[in-house]
Amino acid sequence: MNTFEIYTQMFYALNDEWHHNHNEALENYLGLLNPFTRDGNDSSDPSLYFTFKMAYRDYGSDKDYGYYFVKEFLKRLGKSFLINAFNNMEKEDWIGFFEDYLNEEHKGSDIPEHSINNMLKKESEMNSFEMFVLMYYFVDYMTMGRYDDIILDYLGECNPYLFLDNCSADPAVYSDFKKAYEGCEDKGKFGYNVIMSYAEDIEEYYQNDIKPIIKSIKKEDWIYWAIDYLSYPHKGMDIEK
């Protein structure tokens, strides 16, 4: 069993509940969670599955096919319509559905078990956009459940998936990041020094809230998730490094 299988089963459970209550907020979020809109093992909004994987590494468990982990994940996500929807899924039903699911051919069944040893084993350079997207994933995960204006503003302006080209929703944000990238001679492993440099000079509006979040990213965590991120097809991977 891998994280994508747990994630997909969570989607099925929430989708089944939507068929009963037709909650509009749930319907809209299911569109973002959907694990079948992309060719790869991903969510419609790639940041959601990446956040799920990050959470699994921090506090996940395969016990009862990840049932209690999913409950905790949705609780920390802090959206009541998701929490309420999953609360209607009994553990025994979850286990039964999961066992049936694993016995059928399904997307993601060939993904290795959760292990850094199964990921890319060599260091690889990252281009500025890859670093930017990974930093966005970290900020999104580390602020999960917090919906104050400054954080929402930053994530909204950063969003690297709003447009088809490789940029942020507000082009000025990625432009500032590229300046930090170009001005950093020693970029560090997978660009860790770049994000630290970027945080130091982040615009004043974000100095008190976003800067401490980025500065608190641990080097070992950055390297772990950079390896994972580079191991799979992703937006911006074709940019010359």
WOUR-V646201 format. One record per backbone hydrogen bond with DSSP energy under -1.0 kcal/mol. NH is the residue of the N-H (numbers start at 1). CO is the residue of the C=O. If there is no record, write none. Layout:
# WOUR-V646201
NH_CO, NH_CO
This chain:
# WOUR-V646201
6_2, 7_3, 8_4, 9_5, 10_6, 11_7, 12_8, 13_9, 14_10, 15_11, 16_12, 17_13, 18_14, 19_15, 20_17, 21_17, 22_18, 27_23, 28_24, 29_25, 30_26, 31_27, 33_29, 34_30, 42_40, 44_34, 45_32, 48_45, 50_46, 51_47, 52_48, 53_49, 54_50, 55_51, 56_52, 57_53, 58_54, 59_55, 60_56, 65_62, 67_64, 70_66, 71_67, 72_68, 73_69, 74_70, 75_71, 76_72, 77_73, 78_74, 82_79, 83_79, 84_80, 85_81, 86_82, 87_83, 89_86, 94_90, 95_91, 96_92, 97_93, 98_94, 99_95, 100_96, 101_97, 102_98, 103_99, 104_101, 109_106, 111_108, 118_115, 119_116, 131_127, 132_128, 133_129, 134_130, 135_131, 136_132, 137_133, 138_134, 139_135, 140_136, 141_137, 142_138, 143_139, 144_141, 146_143, 152_148, 153_149, 154_150, 155_151, 156_152, 157_153, 158_154, 159_155, 167_165, 170_157, 173_170, 175_171, 176_172, 177_173, 178_174, 179_175, 180_176, 181_177, 182_178, 183_179, 191_188, 192_189, 193_187, 195_191, 196_192, 197_193, 198_194, 199_195, 200_196, 201_197, 202_199, 206_203, 207_204, 210_206, 211_206, 214_210, 215_211, 216_212, 217_214, 222_218, 223_219, 224_220, 225_221, 226_222, 227_223, 228_224, 229_225, 230_226, 232_229, 237_234, 239_236
